[in-house]
Amino acid sequence: MRFTYCTLQYAMINIRKHTIFPEEFPESWASDWGEDEFGLWMAFTYKGVRQAFRWCEPGTFLMGSPEDEPERDDDEPQHEVTLTKGFWIAGTTVTQALWQVVMGENPSRFQGEERPVETVSWEDAQAFISKMNGLKAELKLCLPTEAQWEYACRAGTTTPFSRGDQIDSSLVNFDGNYPYNNGQHSEYREQTVDVKALPCNDWGLYQMHGNVWEWCQDWYGDSSPKPVTDPQGPDTGDSRVLRGGSWIINGRNCRSAFRSPDDPSLRNVDFGFRLARGH
């Protein structure tokens, strides 16, 4: 281990305290790193564009939704999932700035360096990841598994959203004309916003609800109601999993448990992705 974990004192702030730490911190590729109220973080910088990652330690959580959760779907059976290995997940979706310096072009409809790259397919995301890993193999970038994504999205919660039972457009960029579970109507922006424009969850992760759908590594398939360990999804399939909802979607589809299957070659104006490491 190259770094002595510091004990930071923050007045009036609820500090997230890790109990299991990464084997190496910081790693050789990190341009900067530290610890704050959300826990450990590391970042890389490529051609002046920075991407930070948050440490998610191993743990057990309830994936899916309880049967009494309003507006749930049948493919969300609540079940216990154990993740035996910690992993790093990006604090934001990939920005247009990062995509541009890596891929040399920008497919996004709603232009802005700090907005999420969108109109990208699962296959496009894999091409980006392959190119980044080719430039710096020790990054070991990938898409999060569906279980990793929901674990990070929930950030220790069991409610429909990481912020509780309800959302509005001050918390999530979605179509506020169609709120969740008879909630109050709120703003419909009709476009993406910067990746850090709205509050992060309790693990320091921004906009895992709304803004853009996020591709996961898994093929879409039935979710077992039984306890599972380190699930990777089906071996084969026709559709890959998208999570989180988007700027054009109603509140129901932004829930932590909501699952959306789609063709891995499909590009939509609300499809983006978030990087992960460690699987």
Secondary structure by P-SEA (a helix, b strand, c coil): ccccccccccccccccccccccccccccccccccccccccccccccccbbbbbbbbcccccccccccccccccccccbbbbbbccccccccccccaaaaaaacccccccccccccccccccaaaaaaaaaaaaaaccccccccccaaaaaaaaacccccccccccccccccccccccccccccbbbbbcccccccccccccccccccccccbbbbcccccccccccccccccccccccbbbbcccccccccccccccbbbbbccccccccccccccccc
